[in-house]
Amino acid sequence: MKTTMTISVDKDLKEAFSIFSREMGTTPTNLMNMMMKNTVNRRDYDVSGFEIEAFSKDEKESLLTNKSIQKSMAKLSFIA
């Protein structure tokens, strides 16, 4: 049985993730499902181990300095 999950993300991040997904030959939904399954199976979520090879150095820097993403990362750190 499938269900729908609604999340809020930065517009630029959504677009970059969609492009990355297409470059990987899949969809954002498939990538999110894989990440969620991996997180549940491992009972752990380590964002430091992710590499975003499809992004340029400037794009990575933009994501790392994005205030919305920094707030989300702070929340994850607080939960851990």
Buried (B, 14 or more C-beta within 10 A) or exposed (E): EEEEEEEEBBEBBEEBBEBBBEEEEEEBEEBBEEEEEEEEEEEEBEEEEEEEEBBEEEBBEBBEEBEEBEEBEEEEEEEE
